Amino acid sequence: MKNKSFLAFDLGATSGRTILGTIEQGRLQMKELTRFSNQTLQIGNHSHWNIYSLFEHLKTGLAAAKREGVPITSIGIDTWGVDFALIAEDGSILGIPYAYRDPHTIGMPEKYFQLISHEKVYGLTGIQIMNFNSLYQLFALSQAKNSLLKSAKEILFIPDALAYMLTGNKVVEYTIASTSQILNPKTKEIEPELLVKAGVSPSILGDIVMPGHLIGRLRDDLATESELGKVKVLAVAGHDTASAVAAVPALNENFAYLSSGTWSLMGIEVKDPIINATTLALNFTNEGGVEGTTRFLKNITGMWLLEQCLKDWKKEGITYAYEKLVQMTTSVPAFQSIIDPDYESFANPSCMPTAIAEYCWQTNQIVPSTHAEFVRCIFESLSLKYNYVLEKLKDLAPFPIEKLHVIGGGSKNPLLNQWTANATGITVLAGPSEATAIGNIMIQAKAAGCVNSLQEMRQIICNSIQLDEFIPENQTIWNEAYQKFLTITKLNQETSVQHI
């Protein structure tokens, strides 16, 4: 088959990239063309995403692709979940999208549950309750009588909004819509009642399309400006985690995955959603995957903890290379300070080291004081929390979990990967680090006929990357540490399975 090249725009909450991927003789070759910062825009008391700046970065990426001198078969965009743009009757974008960390949704789930029960919302959607889910963002805007929402005819999730800016065509892609807590994972359709209760018309969301759908082609002005011509723009798995999971290089279904970055997302890939009283109590989520699969997973606060510490330390004029961070941990005794990474005070504190220190003081532990002590506390606590979630997954999975695949930026962290293997007691396979962009590209390749199935996609990925293997060590010590973790965090509550 003739070589084909694809362009992936992979946009995260802190940075974005333009990646060129080429399928050549059954292997995937990738090249990063551009990389840029993506930061929330603070206006008054609110946080927003500068969608127009992102659009300019996409245009820069198109120009970079032209300079490569290869025909581009198609373009795909993936981003973080839940956030959206408001679209007016005339097709213009109203204002700028709110960012999910904006405080206007604080307390909104509890207020919403006065109108419709928590249990019913979860039973309809299978999505974990987080105050920034799209449903509660819309409810917050409605409660505030937001004038832009009143003027909006429809909403487009961020990857769909950017694709609209590229093509002029509007779609609602399945995987990104599945993060909203508005979509039913069983019917794969919007639940109108949830929007009505939020004070929003159900017509605000259009028909769902699946990954691989042709959205359209580059608008005439962009086709001319970039000199790429009328290239196809596809709806890939618009949610970055959905694209990343599509790139897990597993050869059978008996695996769990850990998409490791600012957020850690641990889960399994299943055919049908898992929705019961246990998953409700544990706040597990059922999000859309490729080929109609469900990503049954749990969001865990990930490297956000370390990123925010590093941000605070940078204000002191101190920066660290990763190798130095790893070396620092060896100077600190093991398990002297343990936290629950998902404790509410770590969500968006003014100072992360202070928040961690206060947690340790309140739980009668040694309070970290040196940077090395904070780093060791974070890495050990993440490893132990991963084990906690994996234990729950083992109880709920319809198959045995034999291996844990770590994908995303965290797969390049050998210390955390080894500690995760130690904590969980199963083999960890790390890679690819560029899983999201790879999944984006491979979904485009499937739409172009280069591969026929998700399993063929994964076989090509296996042929194209090198995996690092981590075997569990020091099991007795880590088992004892896990019991200490459960005691400190009070996460050792048992729940029984009851179907909703």
Stockholm file with secondary structure:
# STOCKHOLM 1.0

chainA/1-500         MKNKSFLAFDLGATSGRTILGTIEQGRLQMKELTRFSNQTLQIGNHSHWNIYSLFEHLKTGLAAAKREGVPITSIGIDTWGVDFALIAEDGSILGIPYAYRDPHTIGMPEKYFQLISHEKVYGLTGIQIMNFNSLYQLFALSQAKNSLLKSAKEILFIPDALAYMLTGNKVVEYTIASTSQILNPKTKEIEPELLVKAGVSPSILGDIVMPGHLIGRLRDDLATESELGKVKVLAVAGHDTASAVAAVPALNENFAYLSSGTWSLMGIEVKDPIINATTLALNFTNEGGVEGTTRFLKNITGMWLLEQCLKDWKKEGITYAYEKLVQMTTSVPAFQSIIDPDYESFANPSCMPTAIAEYCWQTNQIVPSTHAEFVRCIFESLSLKYNYVLEKLKDLAPFPIEKLHVIGGGSKNPLLNQWTANATGITVLAGPSEATAIGNIMIQAKAAGCVNSLQEMRQIICNSIQLDEFIPENQTIWNEAYQKFLTITKLNQETSVQHI
#=GR chainA/1-500 SS CCCEEEEEEEECSSEEEEEEEEEETTEEEEEEEEEEECCCEEETTEEECCHHHHHHHHHHHHHHHHHTTSCEEEEEEEBCSSCEEEEETTSCEESCCBCTTCGGGTTHHHHHTTTSCHHHHHHHHCCCCCTTSHHHHHHHHHHTTCHHHHHEEEEEEHHHHHHHHHHSCCCEEHHHHTTTTCEETTTTEECHHHHHHTTCCGGGSCCEECTTEEEEECCHHHHHHHSCCSCEEEECCCBHHHHHHHTCCCSSSCEEEEEESSEEEEEEEESSCCCBHHHHHHTCEEEECGGGCEEEEEEEECTHHHHHHHHHHHHTTCCCCHHHHHHHHTTSCTTSSCCCTTCGGGSSCSCHHHHHHHHHHHTTSCCCCSHHHHHHHHHHHHHHHHHHHHHHHHHHCSSCCCEEEEESGGGGCHHHHHHHHHHHCSEEEECCTTHHHHHHHHHHHHHTTSCSSHHHHHHHHHHHCCCEEECCCCHHHHHHHHHHHHHHHTCCCCCCCCBC
#=GC SS_cons         CCCEEEEEEEECSSEEEEEEEEEETTEEEEEEEEEEECCCEEETTEEECCHHHHHHHHHHHHHHHHHTTSCEEEEEEEBCSSCEEEEETTSCEESCCBCTTCGGGTTHHHHHTTTSCHHHHHHHHCCCCCTTSHHHHHHHHHHTTCHHHHHEEEEEEHHHHHHHHHHSCCCEEHHHHTTTTCEETTTTEECHHHHHHTTCCGGGSCCEECTTEEEEECCHHHHHHHSCCSCEEEECCCBHHHHHHHTCCCSSSCEEEEEESSEEEEEEEESSCCCBHHHHHHTCEEEECGGGCEEEEEEEECTHHHHHHHHHHHHTTCCCCHHHHHHHHTTSCTTSSCCCTTCGGGSSCSCHHHHHHHHHHHTTSCCCCSHHHHHHHHHHHHHHHHHHHHHHHHHHCSSCCCEEEEESGGGGCHHHHHHHHHHHCSEEEECCTTHHHHHHHHHHHHHTTSCSSHHHHHHHHHHHCCCEEECCCCHHHHHHHHHHHHHHHTCCCCCCCCBC
//
